[in-house]
Amino acid sequence: MRTKIVALQSKQPFTVAPAVAFPSGEFDVVVLTDGPADAVLREDVTGPAPEITVLDRGKWLEHLLGFEGPVEVVTNDEYCLAECARLRAELGLAARHPEQPAAYRDKVLMKRLLAAGGVRVPRFHAFEPVVTTQAAEVLVEEIGLPAVAKPRQEANSRGITILRTPQDVHDWLAAHDGETGWQADEFVDGTLHHVNAVVRDGEITPVLVGRYLGPLLGLDAGRILGGVTEQESPFTAAAHELNERVVRALGSRGSFVVHTEFAVNPDGELVVLEVAGRAPGALVPELARLHAGVNLEVVSLRMQAGSPVPEPVQQDLQAAWLWPPVMPGKRFHEPGPDLSGLTSEHEVHVRKAGREGNQGESGVIGASVLLWHRDPAQLAEDVARACELTWFAQDGARSPLNGLLRSPVRGSAAR
């Protein structure tokens, strides 16, 4: 009897079709979600559509107990990690998430453990037990301005506010007075990076170091988000060593992917900003596949199910991703011959908001762009060119690719 894979989802969509991780010849896959069915997969995901069951979270265990035969419960959704671990325990399945899940989810506990382990973290203030308007002076004295207010347990930059002035601090405290679950960090100036590894019961296997092209905020105001892989160098060695210290401080028991985001400040210090005990989002899992031969989300899901995963092997490829935003009143506009003229191999998926036009009040993701090349200099040139293209124009402009927009636009040598 084939194993039933139950993949949990709530807010974070899968970045790869679950059937890619669990081929149909070996497994039966179903997605269990308490969110909308049409948000289970990210828009640019290709592959077989999974069977989806929409059900209130309080009924998930009862639903799982109704299956016959072997069952494995997996997730890559930050908002399902704790529930996944609980359900696995209820079903008598092996614990395969971080042994100390709160250390990878609660940003205050995370920074306290990291600091105790000798890892540089931002100065921070925990609003305990609740936010109070009287905290303004303490907050400014402890961490200074600008400061970054954020929830203790969230993901995907949800709820983040940059407080630049004393008035910003006053207004934010007044708006959240009496609320629980908040903290504030110092604003760390510098270049932003991430480092990823596979953790298996104390063994840490490096996979990928990347650099973000800019802050991870600002899509709503028209900023292109993106990132690029880093070549092996003393810097990447230092990043992997940092990630190992992070995992040792937060807990290395379990089978999981660790994704650590850090900044290099003007003094050259590597300052850890966030850590996740799961595969990263955006197109980083695809960068890992191109650069190191393993898709990090596939690895994460398969490890939870106790299935074997390949070892990362450098592929002599550098890769990059871009999310060009579509602003209100605009829609996709064919960037012209410059797109087909990119030297790097590339895939472009124009999202629904880009195809149909953004009718909202702020920028949203309009397209997903993946590029790769063996020459990092050429890749960097193509990334810069892609960032300068006119992806979206005033609503009503007709695109010569109008009939092709529901399929990815690929470079001539794309996979």
RODO-2510 file (C-alpha; in nm, 4 decimals, decimal comma):
residues 415
     n   res          X          Y          Z
     1     m     0,0000     0,0000     0,0000
     2     r     0,1343     0,3400    -0,0971
     3     t     0,2048     0,5945     0,1745
     4     k    -0,0441     0,8787     0,2036
     5     i     0,1355     1,2137     0,2197
     6     v    -0,0746     1,4845     0,3859
     7     a     0,0806     1,8254     0,3180
     8     l    -0,0450     2,1017     0,5477
     9     q    -0,0933     2,4585     0,4222
    10     s    -0,2490     2,7746     0,5586
    11     k    -0,0896     3,1071     0,4562
    12     q     0,2349     3,0286     0,2741
    13     p     0,1766     2,8610    -0,0634
    14     f     0,3893     2,5732    -0,1820
    15     t     0,6708     2,6868    -0,4109
    16     v     0,6828     2,3441    -0,5748
    17     a     0,4042     2,0980    -0,6542
    18     p     0,4020     1,8330    -0,3772
    19     a     0,4018     1,5605    -0,6441
    20     v     0,7541     1,6729    -0,7397
    21     a     0,8683     1,5735    -0,3904
    22     f     0,6474     1,2623    -0,3784
    23     p     0,6053     1,0909    -0,7184
    24     s     0,2642     0,9357    -0,7772
    25     g     0,4082     0,5898    -0,8360
    26     e     0,5226     0,5741    -0,4734
    27     f     0,2856     0,8044    -0,2846
    28     d    -0,0673     0,9408    -0,2735
    29     v    -0,0554     1,3136    -0,1968
    30     v    -0,3303     1,5331    -0,0568
    31     v    -0,3077     1,8925     0,0650
    32     l    -0,4989     1,9807     0,3804
    33     t    -0,5606     2,3549     0,4198
    34     d    -0,7640     2,5933     0,6308
    35     g    -0,7153     2,8642     0,3689
    36     p    -0,8557     2,9098     0,0183
    37     a    -0,7937     2,6192    -0,2195
    38     d    -0,6741     2,8478    -0,4984
    39     a    -0,3916     2,9782    -0,2757
    40     v    -0,2349     2,6399    -0,1979
    41     l     0,0217     2,6677    -0,4791
    42     r     0,2164     2,9786    -0,5725
    43     e     0,1019     3,1097    -0,9096
    44     d     0,4186     3,0145    -1,0960
    45     v     0,4232     2,6520    -0,9738
    46     t     0,3972     2,3938    -1,2509
    47     g     0,3370     2,0221    -1,2288
    48     p     0,0421     1,8003    -1,1323
    49     a    -0,2232     1,9773    -0,9267
    50     p    -0,2663     1,8065    -0,5894
    51     e    -0,5893     1,6853    -0,4372
    52     i    -0,6961     1,9593    -0,1953
    53     t    -0,9186     1,9313     0,1113
    54     v    -1,0324     2,2550     0,2766
    55     l    -1,1075     2,1938     0,6428
    56     d    -1,1093     2,3851     0,9700
    57     r    -0,7830     2,3244     1,1549
    58     g    -0,9636     2,1877     1,4576
    59     k    -1,0814     1,8939     1,2445
    60     w    -0,7450     1,8030     1,0913
    61     l    -0,6616     1,5266     1,3382
    62     e    -1,0012     1,3595     1,2967
    63     h    -0,9553     1,3751     0,9205
    64     l    -0,6090     1,2184     0,9421
    65     l    -0,7341     0,9362     1,1629
    66     g    -0,9796     0,8439     0,8875
    67     f    -0,7060     0,7386     0,6452
    68     e    -0,6169     0,3730     0,6075
    69     g    -0,2595     0,2596     0,5738
    70     p     0,0653     0,4491     0,6365
    71     v     0,0400     0,8296     0,6627
    72     e     0,3069     1,0995     0,6757
    73     v     0,2266     1,4622     0,7637
    74     v     0,4515     1,7348     0,6216
    75     t     0,4535     2,1106     0,5709
    76     n     0,6705     2,4018     0,4640
    77     d     0,4270     2,6655     0,5891
    78     e     0,5549     2,8698     0,8843
    79     y     0,1959     2,8863     1,0087
    80     c     0,1603     2,5069     1,0132
    81     l     0,4952     2,4007     1,1615
    82     a     0,3757     2,3721     1,5207
    83     e     0,0525     2,1994     1,4165
    84     c     0,2429     1,9594     1,1923
    85     a     0,4709     1,8600     1,4813
    86     r     0,1691     1,8159     1,7095
    87     l    -0,0213     1,6019     1,4587
    88     r     0,2830     1,3858     1,3930
    89     a     0,3106     1,3251     1,7691
    90     e    -0,0623     1,2434     1,7946
    91     l    -0,0244     0,9891     1,5133
    92     g     0,2859     0,8350     1,6672
    93     l     0,5111     0,9518     1,3841
    94     a     0,8771     1,0327     1,4348
    95     a     0,9560     1,3939     1,5301
    96     r     1,1392     1,5455     1,2368
    97     h     1,1034     1,9214     1,2879
    98     p     1,3535     2,1158     1,5000
    99     e     1,3526     1,9632     1,8474
   100     q     1,3105     2,3164     1,9885
   101     p     1,0621     2,4664     1,7386
   102     a     1,0059     2,7862     1,9398
   103     a     1,3743     2,8716     1,9017
   104     y     1,3223     2,8948     1,5246
   105     r     0,9858     3,0739     1,5429
   106     d     0,9880     3,3210     1,8329
   107     k     1,2148     3,6080     1,7330
   108     v     1,2830     3,7164     2,0911
   109     l     1,3762     3,3696     2,2163
   110     m     1,5753     3,3241     1,8946
   111     k     1,7879     3,6333     1,9516
   112     r     1,8392     3,5558     2,3199
   113     l     1,9685     3,2076     2,2363
   114     l     2,1849     3,3363     1,9514
   115     a     2,3382     3,6092     2,1655
   116     a     2,4083     3,3547     2,4401
   117     g     2,5797     3,1400     2,1747
   118     g     2,8089     3,4238     2,0681
   119     v     2,6206     3,5129     1,7487
   120     r     2,5894     3,8841     1,6709
   121     v     2,2241     3,9923     1,6595
   122     p     2,0603     4,3374     1,6445
   123     r     1,9907     4,5233     1,9666
   124     f     1,6279     4,4501     2,0454
   125     h     1,3448     4,5286     2,2832
   126     a     1,0750     4,2767     2,3744
   127     f     0,7383     4,4241     2,4650
   128     e     0,6644     4,2018     2,7634
   129     p     0,3984     4,1302     2,8656
   130     v     0,2288     4,3848     2,6351
   131     v     0,2988     4,6973     2,4315
   132     t     0,2611     5,0150     2,6361
   133     t     0,2806     5,3783     2,5319
   134     q     0,5262     5,4334     2,8191
   135     a     0,7870     5,2220     2,6372
   136     a     0,8918     5,4977     2,3953
   137     e     1,1868     5,6309     2,5943
   138     v     1,3143     5,2840     2,6838
   139     l     1,2866     5,1668     2,3237
   140     v     1,4849     5,4616     2,1885
   141     e     1,7491     5,4300     2,4613
   142     e     1,7897     5,0531     2,4151
   143     i     1,8026     5,0285     2,0381
   144     g     1,7996     5,3809     1,8918
   145     l     1,6385     5,5075     1,5727
   146     p     1,5515     5,3988     1,3162
   147     a     1,3988     5,0882     1,4719
   148     v     1,2101     4,7983     1,3146
   149     a     0,8880     4,6918     1,4895
   150     k     0,7795     4,3379     1,4075
   151     p     0,5690     4,0516     1,5449
   152     r     0,7529     3,7894     1,7471
   153     q     0,6054     3,5081     1,5349
   154     e     0,5337     3,5957     1,1733
   155     a     0,6858     3,5417     0,8293
   156     n     0,7068     3,7013     0,4827
   157     s     0,7662     4,0513     0,6290
   158     r     0,4104     4,0601     0,7664
   159     g     0,3461     4,3318     1,0220
   160     i     0,6850     4,5030     0,9895
   161     t     0,7040     4,8809     1,0377
   162     i     1,0158     5,0979     1,0245
   163     l     1,0102     5,3639     1,2966
   164     r     1,2345     5,6498     1,1875
   165     t     1,1363     5,9330     1,4218
   166     p     1,0177     5,9751     1,7818
   167     q     0,6747     6,0562     1,6386
   168     d     0,6739     5,7255     1,4489
   169     v     0,7499     5,5478     1,7764
   170     h     0,4713     5,7309     1,9580
   171     d     0,2188     5,6577     1,6843
   172     w     0,3118     5,2889     1,6622
   173     l     0,2947     5,2383     2,0383
   174     a    -0,0433     5,4114     2,0531
   175     a    -0,1771     5,1937     1,7714
   176     h    -0,0618     4,8697     1,9426
   177     d    -0,1116     4,9667     2,3068
   178     g    -0,2061     4,6617     2,5147
   179     e    -0,1221     4,4060     2,2426
   180     t     0,0950     4,1009     2,3009
   181     g     0,3515     3,9373     2,0743
   182     w     0,5572     4,2357     1,9573
   183     q     0,9250     4,3292     1,9593
   184     a     1,1537     4,5890     1,7992
   185     d     1,5047     4,5596     1,6533
   186     e     1,7703     4,8119     1,5728
   187     f     1,7775     4,8979     1,2022
   188     v     2,0940     4,7276     1,0729
   189     d     2,2445     4,9138     0,7806
   190     g     2,4362     4,7031     0,5292
   191     t     2,4030     4,4424     0,2548
   192     l     2,1495     4,1636     0,3104
   193     h     2,2317     3,7963     0,2595
   194     h     2,1005     3,4492     0,3360
   195     v     2,2670     3,1154     0,4016
   196     n     2,0997     2,7751     0,3841
   197     a     2,1814     2,4263     0,5068
   198     v     2,0278     2,0823     0,5577
   199     v     2,0225     1,9658     0,9205
   200     r     1,9947     1,5981     1,0069
   201     d     2,0211     1,5127     1,3770
   202     g     2,3208     1,7305     1,4475
   203     e     2,4836     1,7023     1,1053
   204     i     2,4799     2,0327     0,9152
   205     t     2,5314     2,0211     0,5378
   206     p     2,5917     2,3582     0,3655
   207     v     2,3881     2,4256     0,0506
   208     l     2,3777     2,7874    -0,0634
   209     v     2,4758     3,1443     0,0182
   210     g     2,2874     3,4252    -0,1528
   211     r     2,2723     3,8028    -0,1590
   212     y     1,9495     3,9996    -0,1737
   213     l     1,9474     4,2790    -0,4301
   214     g     1,8075     4,5203    -0,1741
   215     p     1,5705     4,5419     0,1214
   216     l     1,2896     4,2866     0,1393
   217     l     1,0378     4,5666     0,1856
   218     g     0,9082     4,8168    -0,0673
   219     l     0,7298     4,6000    -0,3225
   220     d     0,4135     4,7976    -0,2499
   221     a     0,5973     5,1181    -0,3399
   222     g     0,7429     4,9815    -0,6645
   223     r     1,0751     4,8300    -0,5569
   224     i     1,1890     4,5174    -0,7446
   225     l     1,2747     4,2383    -0,5009
   226     g     1,5351     3,9810    -0,5858
   227     g     1,8500     3,7929    -0,5020
   228     v     2,1503     3,6183    -0,6518
   229     t     2,3758     3,3285    -0,5525
   230     e     2,7242     3,3955    -0,4188
   231     q     3,0319     3,2235    -0,5617
   232     e     3,2374     3,0097    -0,3280
   233     s     3,4841     3,2379    -0,1509
   234     p     3,6152     3,3203     0,1972
   235     f     3,2898     3,5143     0,2444
   236     t     3,0671     3,2137     0,1723
   237     a     3,2857     3,0006     0,4000
   238     a     3,2312     3,2582     0,6762
   239     a     2,8561     3,2560     0,6085
   240     h     2,8363     2,8776     0,6348
   241     e     3,0402     2,8881     0,9569
   242     l     2,7980     3,1497     1,0913
   243     n     2,5029     2,9269     1,0006
   244     e     2,6594     2,6353     1,1847
   245     r     2,6906     2,8498     1,4993
   246     v     2,3279     2,9574     1,4535
   247     v     2,2074     2,5977     1,4393
   248     r     2,4186     2,4948     1,7380
   249     a     2,2701     2,7831     1,9388
   250     l     1,9073     2,7164     1,8389
   251     g     1,9190     2,3370     1,8338
   252     s     2,0466     2,0858     1,5793
   253     r     1,8271     1,7902     1,6662
   254     g     1,5689     1,6980     1,4022
   255     s     1,5618     1,6849     1,0238
   256     f     1,4979     2,0219     0,8612
   257     v     1,6241     2,2965     0,6334
   258     v     1,7611     2,6072     0,8024
   259     h     1,7443     2,9463     0,6322
   260     t     1,9367     3,2276     0,8024
   261     e     1,9136     3,5898     0,6920
   262     f     2,1951     3,8215     0,7922
   263     a     2,3371     4,1646     0,7179
   264     v     2,6972     4,2697     0,6708
   265     n     2,7186     4,6034     0,8506
   266     p     2,9644     4,8856     0,7698
   267     d     3,2120     4,7363     1,0213
   268     g     3,2091     4,4060     0,8322
   269     e     3,0196     4,2208     1,1049
   270     l     2,7770     3,9452     1,0072
   271     v     2,4587     4,0269     1,1988
   272     v     2,1865     3,7604     1,2071
   273     l     1,8412     3,9106     1,1492
   274     e     1,6064     3,6108     1,1089
   275     v     1,6245     3,2313     1,1145
   276     a     1,3681     2,9817     0,9838
   277     g     1,3635     2,6079     1,0477
   278     r     1,2114     2,5369     0,7075
   279     a     1,2873     2,5908     0,3403
   280     p     1,2997     2,9555     0,2276
   281     g     1,0405     3,1260     0,0102
   282     a     1,0580     3,3395    -0,3040
   283     l     1,2625     3,1575    -0,5713
   284     v     1,5467     3,0617    -0,3362
   285     p     1,4607     2,6861    -0,3503
   286     e     1,4985     2,7074    -0,7293
   287     l     1,8317     2,8910    -0,6953
   288     a     1,9496     2,6026    -0,4766
   289     r     1,8392     2,3516    -0,7407
   290     l     2,0347     2,5316    -1,0113
   291     h     2,3376     2,6121    -0,7956
   292     a     2,3646     2,3020    -0,5747
   293     g     2,1437     2,0407    -0,7398
   294     v     1,8766     2,0272    -0,4660
   295     n     1,5449     2,2078    -0,4378
   296     l     1,5283     2,3103    -0,0715
   297     e     1,1505     2,2755    -0,0422
   298     v     1,1592     1,9263    -0,1921
   299     v     1,4364     1,8348     0,0530
   300     s     1,2383     1,9753     0,3462
   301     l     0,9199     1,7862     0,2589
   302     r     1,0945     1,4565     0,1894
   303     m     1,2968     1,4651     0,5115
   304     q     0,9788     1,5121     0,7137
   305     a     0,8352     1,2011     0,5490
   306     g     1,1501     1,0031     0,6236
   307     s     1,2341     0,9723     0,2523
   308     p     1,5930     0,9909     0,1269
   309     v     1,7250     1,3169    -0,0158
   310     p     2,0227     1,3776    -0,2435
   311     e     2,3359     1,5478    -0,1205
   312     p     2,3936     1,9015    -0,2513
   313     v     2,6573     1,9140    -0,5259
   314     q     2,7802     2,2395    -0,6755
   315     q     2,6610     2,2687    -1,0370
   316     d     2,8987     2,5423    -1,1586
   317     l     2,5961     2,7666    -1,2134
   318     q     2,5055     3,1016    -1,0636
   319     a     2,1385     3,1992    -1,0483
   320     a     1,9178     3,4962    -0,9642
   321     w     1,5504     3,5764    -0,9081
   322     l     1,3465     3,8935    -0,9505
   323     w     0,9949     3,9943    -0,8541
   324     p     0,9056     4,3051    -1,0583
   325     p     0,6001     4,4774    -0,9045
   326     v     0,2959     4,5865    -1,1010
   327     m     0,1689     4,9197    -0,9731
   328     p    -0,1949     5,0395    -0,9594
   329     g    -0,3409     5,1074    -1,3026
   330     k    -0,0722     4,9085    -1,4867
   331     r    -0,0453     4,5672    -1,6492
   332     f     0,2150     4,3553    -1,8268
   333     h     0,3848     4,5216    -2,1196
   334     e     0,6205     4,3161    -2,3368
   335     p     0,9685     4,4479    -2,2430
   336     g     1,0741     4,4268    -2,6062
   337     p     1,3769     4,2697    -2,7723
   338     d     1,5944     4,3253    -2,4649
   339     l     1,4201     4,0349    -2,2872
   340     s     1,4887     3,7809    -2,5594
   341     g     1,8378     3,9297    -2,5893
   342     l     1,9405     3,8295    -2,2364
   343     t     2,2480     3,6090    -2,2474
   344     s     2,1533     3,4197    -1,9307
   345     e     1,9015     3,1411    -1,9600
   346     h     1,5782     3,2550    -1,8038
   347     e     1,2180     3,1792    -1,7179
   348     v     0,9500     3,4417    -1,6743
   349     h     0,6079     3,3827    -1,5277
   350     v     0,3669     3,6759    -1,5508
   351     r     0,1272     3,6618    -1,2578
   352     k    -0,2460     3,7191    -1,2695
   353     a    -0,2176     4,0744    -1,1352
   354     g     0,0272     4,1543    -1,4127
   355     r    -0,1804     3,9958    -1,6863
   356     e    -0,5137     4,1446    -1,5867
   357     g    -0,3926     4,4741    -1,4431
   358     n    -0,3455     4,5898    -1,0856
   359     q    -0,6722     4,7359    -0,9610
   360     g    -0,5471     4,7738    -0,6043
   361     e    -0,3933     5,0666    -0,4216
   362     s    -0,0313     4,9517    -0,3965
   363     g     0,2235     4,7460    -0,5850
   364     v     0,2015     4,3668    -0,5881
   365     i     0,4108     4,0924    -0,7467
   366     g     0,3567     4,1155    -1,1199
   367     a     0,6050     3,8591    -1,2490
   368     s     0,8551     3,5984    -1,1320
   369     v     1,1873     3,5969    -1,3153
   370     l     1,4519     3,3257    -1,2829
   371     l     1,7919     3,3627    -1,4526
   372     w     2,1030     3,1456    -1,4545
   373     h     2,4494     3,1438    -1,6155
   374     r     2,7921     2,9912    -1,5591
   375     d     2,9569     3,3333    -1,5712
   376     p     2,8644     3,5397    -1,2626
   377     a     2,9660     3,8628    -1,4343
   378     q     2,7325     3,7934    -1,7255
   379     l     2,4541     3,6981    -1,4854
   380     a     2,5021     4,0245    -1,2953
   381     e     2,4843     4,2180    -1,6225
   382     d     2,1614     4,0431    -1,7216
   383     v     2,0078     4,0980    -1,3764
   384     a     2,0828     4,4700    -1,4026
   385     r     1,9320     4,4782    -1,7521
   386     a     1,6212     4,2883    -1,6413
   387     c     1,5728     4,5335    -1,3536
   388     e     1,5738     4,8228    -1,5986
   389     l     1,3171     4,6756    -1,8383
   390     t     0,9666     4,8190    -1,8603
   391     w     0,7719     4,5201    -1,7345
   392     f     0,4425     4,6994    -1,6794
   393     a     0,2815     4,9945    -1,8525
   394     q    -0,0340     5,1990    -1,8111
   395     d    -0,3441     4,9784    -1,8003
   396     g    -0,4919     4,9445    -2,1487
   397     a    -0,1576     4,9100    -2,3286
   398     r    -0,1761     4,5996    -2,5454
   399     s     0,0991     4,3430    -2,5285
   400     p     0,2093     4,1469    -2,8379
   401     l     0,2290     3,8423    -2,6072
   402     n    -0,1349     3,8823    -2,5020
   403     g    -0,2278     3,5319    -2,6153
   404     l     0,0708     3,3689    -2,4441
   405     l     0,0579     3,5218    -2,0995
   406     r    -0,0858     3,2206    -1,9195
   407     s     0,2319     3,0247    -1,9794
   408     p     0,5836     3,1051    -1,8625
   409     v     0,7991     3,3019    -2,1075
   410     r     1,1267     3,1126    -2,1421
   411     g     1,4713     3,1819    -2,2786
   412     s     1,5759     2,9816    -2,5808
   413     a     1,7892     2,7450    -2,3765
   414     a     1,5700     2,7213    -2,0688
   415     r     1,5148     2,3826    -1,9120
***
